[in-house]
Amino acid sequence: MAAGEAGLNVGDVEGELGGTLARVLTVLRCSAAEPRLGGVLFFDLEPALLPLVGELLADLLADGARPRVVTLGSWAAPEDLWLRTGVTGEGFAVLPGALVERGGAPPPVVLVPDLGHAPLPVTQAAVTLLDADAAAAELFGHSMRWRPRARWLAAVGRAEAGRLSPHLLDRFPVRVDAASAHREVRAFRRRAPVRADDRTLLRTALAARPAPPFPGPPPALTAEAAREVVALMPSSASRRRDLALARTARALARVAGHARVGRAAVREAAALLGLPAPPPEERGGDTAERDPGTPPRNGRTPVPAGGLESTGVVEAAQGQRARSVAPGGAPVPLEPATVRPAGGDRGPYPEDDPEALPRFGSLRAPRASSVARAGAGPSRGHPVGVRPARDLRDVALIPTLLEAARFQRIRRARGRRSEGLLVNAADLRQYRRRPDSGRALVLVLDHSCHAGWDWAPALAPHLRWSYQHNASVSVVEFGHRDAADELTAERYRVDSLLHPRVLASLNRPPGMASPLAHALDLAVQELRRLQRNGRAALEHALLVVVTDGRGNVPLNASLGGRPPGRVGREGVTDALRVAAAVRTLPRAEPVVIAPVPDVHPELTAELAEALGGRLVAASRRAGAGERR
């Protein structure tokens, strides 16, 4: 629906946009004006708004024919992206996939609603096509070649962006913080003089600042604009960011109708991309023209006009030889560094954060376990979408019924039955599941024994194994000061070691109670769960127990919720009895990480013997005491 059909005037919405929406629309204009700008990544954008943003970009790209808008979600498969088999009037034919661009057609708009959970074919396609000069697809004996011109728009939560591959994020150099876009759209709708949908309102807002036509050569980048691009980007940044900044400045100049790209356009582009503002500088020209009494803006101490002495001798202390001074060369200025405040905004590039932990091998197909290759466990992994069924295994019942419900009226008109739900074979849907590596880490943490011991080096190799193999993680923890019930252990499951909750568990303050028997009981239950209920393809489970072996809460006290009286050795005996069950579990490797205490050092050895695993000693911190 056009803006005029809704009764809106351009003047009604001029100046009504909030800061985030204005930035989003400006980025869309730049993407339409600059084909090589790269992908645009929206942080914390409401999922319902990305299709709307894609339609607005398609409106800007429309030149006679309207561009295709392609949405790539968790259901996308390789056969959907490149070449697919379809039915035409002449029978079966090989047709171009969703990402293959046709000659003479406008460039498509590709939407990825959740880049953090996009399937492997989508992320590999983004890395391959974005900023590429040529692309080719060869399947089923057919070959297609084209020049990629598609505009990619993706959304991801800022907290999850640091877990993505840096190679994938590098293909999306244009970043927009869109957390407040949904609120601004609602406020914009309330202020509108007439009732209209969001798409009509934003179309009218685009018309409020029309862009000139884009024929002819793009604006030329001046020398001072190029120097400003280099000055605004750190030397360690990806070269795609330099190019994105320069291309954004060129797009802004082109939208404004300028023939040349100046320094002001580069700074406007930097502000649009959310880059840190450059420091105020002198416009007086060369360093040689600067007042000698004024220190340079980077804070370095100026070198005397005469430079270093060409020859000379440094006076030495009594009893030492004098040192000769070699001739010094011209001073080499260092690049100014910007230190981000602790806990502040990390900027538009979260992958630069030293604390960012990308998923290991996220752009490679996961290695299937030997059990899975043998045919066991066909339906494994968490469901992330559905697809048309190819066989009768792992059928998604609800999506199948919803697909069949769409065609009930047509089928009843053609058939004889008038009751019940008519389901055809084409309605069947299968789950699309997240790949499962077939490996699991069960981590038991006794926080009561951490004080005074450096257990991190002994634990690090096992955490590294979990990270490299994308193992699922189950954590059982107890004995910390913040426990809801000090008599029981707590258990939770996460899909990866990179989950923030795991980091919090590794930094708990120590407590007093130590329900070791209950924690081992939960760990045994977790290992048994991993080996049944659709997890028959489990190849390896690593059980890591970090404890000093001194359990002071009996198992009955933990299960009954009543504080024990005189305990004695009952808590330790219960722990050893429960640990013996691990010996009977296949594909489980137990490891005990323990300090070497001065009191009862034999307990950890007895626990490792009961588990049938290895014992790894942790070292004491310098000057630290021990729990008594």
Secondary structure as the mmCIF struct_conf table of DSSP 4:
data_model
#
loop_
_struct_conf.conf_type_id
_struct_conf.id
_struct_conf.beg_label_comp_id
_struct_conf.beg_label_asym_id
_struct_conf.beg_label_seq_id
_struct_conf.end_label_comp_id
_struct_conf.end_label_asym_id
_struct_conf.end_label_seq_id
TURN_TY1_P TURN_TY1_P1 ALA A 3 ALA A 3
HELX_RH_3T_P HELX_RH_3T_P1 GLY A 4 ALA A 6
TURN_TY1_P TURN_TY1_P2 GLY A 7 GLY A 7
HELX_RH_AL_P HELX_RH_AL_P1 VAL A 10 VAL A 13
TURN_TY1_P TURN_TY1_P3 GLU A 14 GLY A 15
HELX_RH_AL_P HELX_RH_AL_P2 GLY A 19 ALA A 33
TURN_TY1_P TURN_TY1_P4 PRO A 35 ARG A 36
BEND BEND1 LEU A 37 LEU A 37
STRN STRN1 VAL A 40 PHE A 43
TURN_TY1_P TURN_TY1_P5 ASP A 44 ASP A 44
TURN_TY1_P TURN_TY1_P6 PRO A 47 ALA A 48
HELX_RH_AL_P HELX_RH_AL_P3 LEU A 49 LEU A 61
BEND BEND2 ASP A 63 ALA A 65
HELX_LH_PP_P HELX_LH_PP_P1 ARG A 66 ARG A 68
STRN STRN2 VAL A 69 THR A 71
TURN_TY1_P TURN_TY1_P7 SER A 74 TRP A 75
HELX_RH_AL_P HELX_RH_AL_P4 PRO A 78 LEU A 81
BEND BEND3 TRP A 82 TRP A 82
STRN STRN3 LEU A 83 THR A 88
TURN_TY1_P TURN_TY1_P8 GLY A 89 GLU A 90
STRN STRN4 GLY A 91 PRO A 96
TURN_TY1_P TURN_TY1_P9 ALA A 98 LEU A 99
HELX_LH_PP_P HELX_LH_PP_P2 VAL A 100 ARG A 102
TURN_TY1_P TURN_TY1_P10 GLY A 103 GLY A 104
BEND BEND4 ALA A 105 ALA A 105
HELX_LH_PP_P HELX_LH_PP_P3 PRO A 106 PRO A 108
STRN STRN5 VAL A 109 VAL A 112
BEND BEND5 PRO A 113 PRO A 113
HELX_RH_3T_P HELX_RH_3T_P2 LEU A 115 HIS A 117
HELX_RH_AL_P HELX_RH_AL_P5 LEU A 120 LEU A 129
TURN_TY1_P TURN_TY1_P11 LEU A 130 ASP A 131
BEND BEND6 ASP A 133 ASP A 133
STRN STRN6 ALA A 135 LEU A 139
TURN_TY1_P TURN_TY1_P12 PHE A 140 GLY A 141
STRN STRN7 HIS A 142 TRP A 146
HELX_LH_PP_P HELX_LH_PP_P4 ALA A 150 ALA A 150
STRN STRN8 ARG A 151 VAL A 156
HELX_RH_AL_P HELX_RH_AL_P6 ARG A 158 ALA A 161
TURN_TY1_P TURN_TY1_P13 GLY A 162 ARG A 163
BEND BEND7 LEU A 164 LEU A 164
HELX_RH_AL_P HELX_RH_AL_P7 PRO A 166 ASP A 170
TURN_TY1_P TURN_TY1_P14 ARG A 171 ARG A 171
STRN STRN9 VAL A 174 ASP A 177
TURN_TY1_P TURN_TY1_P15 ALA A 179 SER A 180
HELX_RH_AL_P HELX_RH_AL_P8 ALA A 181 ARG A 191
BEND BEND8 PRO A 193 VAL A 194
HELX_RH_AL_P HELX_RH_AL_P9 ASP A 198 ALA A 208
BEND BEND9 ARG A 209 ARG A 209
HELX_LH_PP_P HELX_LH_PP_P5 PRO A 210 PRO A 213
BEND BEND10 GLY A 216 GLY A 216
HELX_LH_PP_P HELX_LH_PP_P6 PRO A 217 PRO A 219
STRN STRN10 ALA A 220 LEU A 221
HELX_LH_PP_P HELX_LH_PP_P7 THR A 222 THR A 222
HELX_RH_AL_P HELX_RH_AL_P10 ALA A 223 LEU A 232
BEND BEND11 MET A 233 MET A 233
TURN_TY1_P TURN_TY1_P16 SER A 235 SER A 236
BEND BEND12 ALA A 237 ALA A 237
HELX_RH_AL_P HELX_RH_AL_P11 ARG A 239 VAL A 255
TURN_TY1_P TURN_TY1_P17 ALA A 256 GLY A 257
BEND BEND13 ALA A 259 ALA A 259
STRN STRN11 ARG A 260 VAL A 261
HELX_RH_AL_P HELX_RH_AL_P12 ARG A 263 LEU A 273
TURN_TY1_P TURN_TY1_P18 GLY A 274 GLY A 274
HELX_LH_PP_P HELX_LH_PP_P8 LEU A 275 PRO A 280
BEND BEND14 GLY A 284 GLY A 284
BEND BEND15 ASP A 286 ASP A 286
HELX_RH_3T_P HELX_RH_3T_P3 THR A 287 GLU A 289
BEND BEND16 ARG A 290 ARG A 290
TURN_TY1_P TURN_TY1_P19 PRO A 292 GLY A 293
BEND BEND17 THR A 294 THR A 294
HELX_LH_PP_P HELX_LH_PP_P9 PRO A 295 PRO A 296
TURN_TY1_P TURN_TY1_P20 ARG A 297 ASN A 298
HELX_LH_PP_P HELX_LH_PP_P10 ARG A 300 PRO A 304
TURN_TY1_P TURN_TY1_P21 ALA A 305 GLY A 306
BEND BEND18 LEU A 308 LEU A 308
BEND BEND19 SER A 310 THR A 311
STRN STRN12 VAL A 313 VAL A 314
TURN_TY1_P TURN_TY1_P22 GLN A 318 GLY A 319
BEND BEND20 GLN A 320 GLN A 320
STRN STRN13 ARG A 323 SER A 324
HELX_LH_PP_P HELX_LH_PP_P11 VAL A 325 GLY A 328
HELX_LH_PP_P HELX_LH_PP_P12 PRO A 333 PRO A 336
HELX_LH_PP_P HELX_LH_PP_P13 VAL A 339 PRO A 341
TURN_TY1_P TURN_TY1_P23 ALA A 342 GLY A 343
BEND BEND21 GLY A 344 GLY A 344
BEND BEND22 PRO A 348 PRO A 348
HELX_RH_3T_P HELX_RH_3T_P4 PRO A 350 ASP A 352
BEND BEND23 ASP A 353 ASP A 353
TURN_TY1_P TURN_TY1_P24 PRO A 354 GLU A 355
HELX_LH_PP_P HELX_LH_PP_P14 PRO A 358 ARG A 359
TURN_TY1_P TURN_TY1_P25 PHE A 360 LEU A 363
BEND BEND24 ARG A 364 ARG A 364
HELX_LH_PP_P HELX_LH_PP_P15 ALA A 365 SER A 369
HELX_RH_AL_P HELX_RH_AL_P13 SER A 370 ARG A 373
TURN_TY1_P TURN_TY1_P26 ALA A 374 GLY A 375
BEND BEND25 PRO A 378 SER A 379
BEND BEND26 GLY A 381 GLY A 381
STRN STRN14 PRO A 383 PRO A 388
BEND BEND27 ARG A 390 ASP A 394
STRN STRN15 VAL A 395 VAL A 395
HELX_RH_AL_P HELX_RH_AL_P14 LEU A 397 ALA A 405
TURN_TY1_P TURN_TY1_P27 ARG A 406 PHE A 407
HELX_RH_AL_P HELX_RH_AL_P15 GLN A 408 ARG A 414
BEND BEND28 GLY A 415 ARG A 416
BEND BEND29 GLU A 419 GLY A 420
HELX_RH_3T_P HELX_RH_3T_P5 ALA A 425 ASP A 427
STRN STRN16 ARG A 429 ARG A 433
BEND BEND30 GLY A 438 GLY A 438
STRN STRN17 ARG A 439 ASP A 446
HELX_RH_3T_P HELX_RH_3T_P6 HIS A 447 CYS A 449
TURN_TY1_P TURN_TY1_P28 ALA A 451 GLY A 452
STRN STRN18 TRP A 453 ASP A 454
HELX_RH_AL_P HELX_RH_AL_P16 ALA A 456 GLN A 468
TURN_TY1_P TURN_TY1_P29 HIS A 469 ASN A 470
STRN STRN19 SER A 472 PHE A 478
BEND BEND31 GLY A 479 GLY A 479
STRN STRN20 HIS A 480 HIS A 480
TURN_TY1_P TURN_TY1_P30 ARG A 481 ASP A 482
BEND BEND32 ALA A 484 ALA A 484
TURN_TY1_P TURN_TY1_P31 GLU A 486 LEU A 487
BEND BEND33 THR A 488 THR A 488
STRN STRN21 GLU A 490 VAL A 494
BEND BEND34 ASP A 495 SER A 496
TURN_TY1_P TURN_TY1_P32 LEU A 497 LEU A 498
BEND BEND35 HIS A 499 HIS A 499
HELX_RH_AL_P HELX_RH_AL_P17 PRO A 500 SER A 505
TURN_TY1_P TURN_TY1_P33 LEU A 506 ASN A 507
HELX_LH_PP_P HELX_LH_PP_P16 ARG A 508 PRO A 509
STRN STRN22 PRO A 510 PRO A 510
BEND BEND36 MET A 512 MET A 512
HELX_RH_AL_P HELX_RH_AL_P18 LEU A 516 LEU A 530
TURN_TY1_P TURN_TY1_P34 GLN A 531 GLN A 531
BEND BEND37 ARG A 532 ARG A 532
TURN_TY1_P TURN_TY1_P35 ASN A 533 GLY A 534
TURN_TY1_P TURN_TY1_P36 ALA A 536 ALA A 537
STRN STRN23 HIS A 540 VAL A 546
BEND BEND38 GLY A 549 GLY A 549
BEND BEND39 VAL A 553 VAL A 553
HELX_RH_AL_P HELX_RH_AL_P19 LEU A 555 GLY A 560
TURN_TY1_P TURN_TY1_P37 GLY A 561 GLY A 561
BEND BEND40 GLY A 565 GLY A 565
TURN_TY1_P TURN_TY1_P38 GLY A 568 ARG A 569
HELX_RH_AL_P HELX_RH_AL_P20 GLU A 570 ALA A 579
HELX_RH_3T_P HELX_RH_3T_P7 ALA A 580 THR A 584
BEND BEND41 LEU A 585 LEU A 585
TURN_TY1_P TURN_TY1_P39 PRO A 586 ARG A 587
STRN STRN24 ALA A 588 ALA A 594
BEND BEND42 ASP A 598 VAL A 599
TURN_TY1_P TURN_TY1_P40 PRO A 601 PRO A 601
HELX_RH_AL_P HELX_RH_AL_P21 GLU A 602 LEU A 611
TURN_TY1_P TURN_TY1_P41 GLY A 612 GLY A 612
STRN STRN25 ARG A 614 ALA A 617
HELX_LH_PP_P HELX_LH_PP_P17 ALA A 618 ALA A 618
STRN STRN26 SER A 619 ARG A 620
HELX_LH_PP_P HELX_LH_PP_P18 ARG A 621 ARG A 621
TURN_TY1_P TURN_TY1_P42 ALA A 622 GLY A 623
#
